[in-house]
């Protein structure tokens, strides 16, 4: 019974391509997040959605577009992939907003742009 | 802005050694504090948390105490095992701000 799942787990693609990463949570949480982890393991928030509404949008290139069809799903679409997009992308969810609640993380999607 | 500073790794210890990973945070607001652990090839898992001053979080033999006077939340374990080898992240959150992570500390425990 996976709480937060992501697909695909690995993604290898060419520069310039467009790709999507999907995330689903079965915890009944209201808020979902996308984080990027670089090669030095540094984690940074990209986006946060609460009940399908965007509430956090950090300084991320507009080639990255999150989409939340319902509160259990938050997908990440990336246009015109660049070498610097290579990283591990983590989805997470929490019960309430970005407050005191514990966030639960997915297993990550390892993106390699060639 | 809000930030978390944790000791740089990597940290290499022998099995059964005592572990301390230091973490300090910026004192704005009334943050909740967390330690997350990332095992090789996996996502982050919550290890422990504390939501107010003097709270002690504990799990799997790990402990951390929320110290408001020193703005610290150091992670400790009395006797580490090889299976504790992972990257440990200190994090803070308060109000409606997003979770802010430290840079992570890689721990390697050798038999």
Interface residues (C-beta under 8 A of the other chain):
Chain A: X4 X33 X40 X41 X42 X43 X44 X45 X48 X55 X56 X58 X90 X92 X97 X98 X99 X100 X102 X103 X104 X105 X106 X107 X108
Chain B: X32 X34 X36 X38 X42 X43 X44 X45 X46 X49 X51 X87 X89 X93 X94 X95 X96 X97 X98 X99 X101 X103 X104 X106
